[in-house]
Amino acid sequence: MDRWTWLALFGLAGCTALPSPPAAVHTYLFSAPFPAPRRGPGPVLLITAPRAAAGYDRPGIAYRRSPTRLDYYAASEWADEPARLIEPLIIAAAEASGGFEAVVSAGTGLTAETRLDTEIVRIEHQLQSAPSQGRLTLRAQLVDLARGRVIGTQRFDTSVPSRSDDAEGAVAAIDTALARVLEQVVAFCLNNTVDRAKRGDP
C-alpha cells in the first residue's frame, strides 16, 4: 500500500472519530401569569421557599412508566429546579387574591403573622395509562407565628391529561395542573386566615 493510500485511510479514520455535536436542550418555564397585587384586610403572609421531595429537586422533567422507576427526558428540562420556579408564582397568586395586607418572602426582614410552607411531593409525567397525565402534588402548611402553632395542613393533588407523550405534552399538562393547585392553595390560606378571623375562630 503506497503512502497516499495510507494518508487517505488515516484521514477517513480521523473524520469518523470526530464527535457529533450535542443535541440541543429545550428549556421550559411555567406560564402562570403575574396578576397585579391587591391589598386586603388579612394578615401579612410569609411564604418560605418551597422544598421538593427526592427526585424532583433537579431541573430534569420527570416521567414515570412504572410505580418504582423515575426517569427524565434527555433533551428537555425546566429552566431551574421546579421549587424555585414555583415560589414567585405562589407569591403572585396570594398577592392577587386581595385577601392579605401583604405577602412577603423569607429573607426580607419584614414581620408576618402567618407563614406558608410548601413542598413538592410529586411533579411528573405519568405514562402508565392512556392518555398520559401531568401530575402535581403539593403539600401546604400554615403556621400562626404569633402563637407558634400549626393552623392547618393540606395536600393538593391534581392530574391533567397530556396532549402528547413527550416532554412538550408533559410541560403543558403540568402547567395547567399548577394553575389549578395555586388556586386551591390560595383558597386554603384564605379559609384558614381571613375567613377564620371573620368567623371568630381561634
N, C-alpha and C positions, 0 to 999 in steps of 0.2 A: 504494500500500500504506500503510495507516494506521499510526499509532505503535504500537498494541497488537500488530499483526501482526509488526512489526519486533522488538518485545520478545520475543514468543513464539519467533520464529525464533532470536534471539540466545540465548535460554535453552536451546533444544534443542541448539544448536551447542555451548554450554558443557557440557551434560551428556554429549554424545558425546565431548568432548575429555578427560573425566576418565580418568586412568589406572586400569587394572584392578589389583586387589590382587595382589601377588606370590604365586606358588604356594608352598605350604608345603614345606619341605625336610625329608625324612626322614633322621635321623641314626642310624648303626649302630655297634655295638661287637661285638667278638668275645665269644663266650660261654664260652670255655675257663675252667674253674674255677681257683681258687687253693687247691690242696691244702695241708694242714699240712706245714710243712718238717720234714725228718728229717735228723739229723746222722749222717754216715758216716765211714769211715776214709780217704777220698780226700783230695786236696789242696784248698786253698782256690781256688775258681774265680772268676775275674774276668770278668764279662760286660760288654762295651762296648756302647754304643748302636748298634743296627743301622743300617746305611746302606740306601739304596734307589736302584736304577737310575733313570735319567731316565724320566719318565712315570709313575712310581709313588711319587714323592716329594711327593705332594699328597693332600688328603683325598678327592678325587674317586674314585668307584668306576669303575674302568676296564672297558671291554668292547671286544671285537675282532670285527670281521666279515671282515677281510682280513688277510693277513700283515703289511702295511706301514702300516696305519692303526689308531690307538688313539683311542677316544672315551670319553666319561664320561657317566654317567646325569645328567640335568638336575636332577631334584628329589630326589636321594638322594646321600648322601656318608658317608664314615667320620667318626667323631667327632673324629679327628685324623689326622695322617699315619700310614699303616699301620705304618711302622717304630717310631713312638712307642707305638702300641698293642701291638705285639708284644713289645717289650722286657720289660715286667713279667711277661709270660706265659712267656718263656724262663727268667727267673729263678725263677719259681714252679715250673716243671716240673723244673728242675735241683735245686731245694731238696727237692722231694717225692720225688726218686729215692732219697734216703738214701745216696748214694754219695760225697758231698763233706763235708768238715769244715765248710765254709761257702761260700755263694755271695754274692758282693758285686758291686755295680755301680760303674762308673767314677765318680770324684769322692768316694768315701767315705774315701779315705786309708788304707785297710787293705791290708796286704801279701798278695799272692796268688802262688801258684806257677805257675798256668796261666791263660791268657786265651783267651776265646772271642770271636772276631769274626764277625759275620754281615752278610749283605747280601741284601736282597730283589731278586732278579733279575727276578721276574715275579709279579704278583698281579692277576688279571683274570678276567673272564667271557668265555669263548670261545664265539662264536655261529656259527662256521663250519659246524658239523655238528649233527645231532640224535641224542641230546639234547645241549643245550649243556653246557659244562663250566666249573666253577670251578677255576682252576688257580693253584697257588702253587709258585714255585721259590725256594729259599733256599740260599745258599752259606754254608758254615761253615768256619772255620779255627781250629785250636787252636795256641796258641803256648806253648812252655816258656819262662817268663820267667827262670828261673834260668840256663838255658843259652843263652838268646837264639836259639832255633831253632823252626822250624815243626814241630809234631808230625804234623799231618795236615790235609788239606783235602778237603772233600766237598760235592757239590751234591745237594740233595734236591728232587725234582720230583714233585708229586702232583696229580692231576686227579680231581674228583668230579662226577658227573652232577648237573645242576641240575634242580630240580622245576618251574621256570618260567623263561621267557626274559625276565626283568626284574631289577630291582635286588634285590628280595627273594630271588629264586631265586639270584642271584649271591652274596649275602651268606651264605646258608645253606650253599651248596656250598663257598665259600672257607673258611668257619668250620670245616667238617668237615676240609677239606684241611689247615688249620693245626694242628688237634689231632693229625693223623697225622704231620705234619712235626715237631712238637715232640717226639713220642715218638722219632722217628728221630734227631733232633739230640742228645737226652739220651743215647741209646744210643751214638751216635758219641763223645760226650765220655767216657762211662764206659769204653768199649772202649779208648780211647786214653790214659786216665789210670789209673783204678783197676785195670782188668783187665790193662793193660800192666805195672803195678807187681807184680801177683800173678805174672805170667809171668816176671818178671825181665828184661823187655825194656829196653834202654837208652832 
